């Protein structure tokens, strides 16, 4: 199965050239989110992604965790708070799948450890 990424809108941010919502091949779900996305907007996208994943009945899940969604990240424009990462992880863990977490971005160095600890603690 292919990825179900939640990421920044490629019209304004990385990944820039791909990842638009209309790029659909039946096996990939792109959920680009606009600058300023906070947990109120992120949570429904996460629910949609998890529903999509669950319908495809995978044997395992690889989560590419990016702490650059943190509100204080110097190169990102998302607005998630440290306290948002534990409920995010709990929702992912609720699928009950064997899960591998791969660390991606996260450039707010002073907050990175706490953000990762919150996320991993949610599992």
C-alpha positions as CSV (number, residue, x, y, z in Angstrom):
1,X,0.0,0.0,0.0
2,X,1.2,3.5,-0.7
3,X,1.3,6.4,1.7
4,X,-1.5,8.5,3.0
5,X,0.4,11.7,3.7
6,X,-0.7,14.7,5.6
7,X,1.6,17.5,4.7
8,X,2.0,21.2,3.8
9,X,0.2,22.5,0.7
10,X,2.7,22.1,-2.2
11,X,1.3,25.3,-3.7
12,X,3.2,27.2,-1.0
13,X,5.5,24.9,0.8
14,X,7.6,21.7,0.6
15,X,7.0,19.2,-1.1
16,X,6.3,22.0,-3.7
17,X,5.9,19.9,-6.9
18,X,3.8,17.0,-5.8
19,X,1.3,16.1,-3.1
20,X,-1.7,18.0,-4.4
21,X,-5.1,16.7,-3.3
22,X,-6.1,16.0,-6.9
23,X,-3.1,13.7,-7.5
24,X,-4.8,10.4,-7.1
25,X,-3.9,7.0,-8.4
26,X,-6.2,4.9,-6.3
27,X,-3.4,4.0,-3.9
28,X,-2.2,7.3,-2.6
29,X,-4.2,9.9,-0.6
30,X,-2.8,13.4,-0.4
31,X,-4.1,15.6,2.3
32,X,-2.2,19.0,1.9
33,X,-3.0,21.4,4.7
34,X,-2.6,25.2,4.5
35,X,-0.3,27.4,6.4
36,X,-1.5,28.1,9.9
37,X,-3.1,24.7,10.4
38,X,-3.7,24.0,14.1
39,X,-5.0,20.9,15.8
40,X,-8.6,21.9,15.1
41,X,-7.9,21.6,11.4
42,X,-5.3,18.9,11.6
43,X,-7.4,16.4,13.6
44,X,-10.1,16.0,10.9
45,X,-7.4,15.4,8.3
46,X,-5.8,12.8,10.6
47,X,-9.2,11.1,11.1
48,X,-9.7,11.0,7.3
49,X,-6.2,9.5,6.7
50,X,-6.7,6.9,9.5
51,X,-10.1,5.9,8.1
52,X,-8.5,5.5,4.6
53,X,-5.7,3.4,6.0
54,X,-8.1,1.2,8.0
55,X,-10.2,0.5,4.9
56,X,-7.1,-0.7,3.1
57,X,-6.4,-3.3,5.9
58,X,-2.6,-3.0,6.0
59,X,-0.4,-5.4,7.9
60,X,1.7,-2.7,9.4
61,X,2.0,1.1,9.5
62,X,5.1,3.3,8.9
63,X,4.6,6.7,10.4
64,X,6.8,9.5,9.1
65,X,6.7,11.8,12.1
66,X,7.5,15.4,11.4
67,X,7.9,17.7,14.5
68,X,8.2,20.6,12.0
69,X,4.4,20.9,12.4
70,X,5.2,22.6,15.8
71,X,4.0,26.2,16.1
72,X,7.5,27.4,17.0
73,X,9.3,25.6,14.1
74,X,11.5,28.2,12.3
75,X,10.8,26.8,8.8
76,X,7.3,25.5,9.0
77,X,4.0,27.3,9.0
78,X,1.8,24.8,11.0
79,X,0.6,25.7,14.5
80,X,0.5,22.5,16.4
81,X,1.3,22.7,20.1
82,X,3.4,20.2,22.1
83,X,0.2,19.0,23.8
84,X,-1.3,18.0,20.4
85,X,1.3,15.3,19.7
86,X,0.1,12.8,22.3
87,X,-3.6,12.8,21.1
88,X,-2.2,12.5,17.5
89,X,-0.2,9.4,18.4
90,X,-3.1,7.9,20.4
91,X,-5.4,8.2,17.4
92,X,-2.7,6.5,15.2
93,X,-2.1,3.8,17.8
94,X,-5.9,3.1,18.0
95,X,-5.6,1.3,14.7
96,X,-3.9,-1.5,16.6
97,X,-1.3,-2.0,13.8
98,X,2.4,-2.9,14.3
99,X,3.9,0.6,13.8
100,X,7.3,1.9,12.9
101,X,8.0,5.6,13.5
102,X,10.5,7.3,11.4
103,X,11.7,10.8,12.4
104,X,11.4,13.5,9.8
105,X,11.7,17.2,10.2
106,X,11.7,19.3,13.4
107,X,13.9,22.4,13.6
108,X,12.7,24.1,16.8
109,X,15.7,22.5,18.6
110,X,14.7,23.7,22.1
111,X,11.3,22.1,21.9
112,X,12.2,19.0,19.7
113,X,12.9,16.6,22.6
114,X,9.6,17.4,24.3
115,X,7.6,17.2,21.1
116,X,9.1,13.8,20.3
117,X,8.5,12.6,23.8
118,X,4.9,13.7,23.7
119,X,4.3,11.9,20.4
120,X,6.0,8.7,21.4
121,X,4.3,8.8,24.8
122,X,1.0,8.8,23.0
123,X,1.7,5.3,21.8
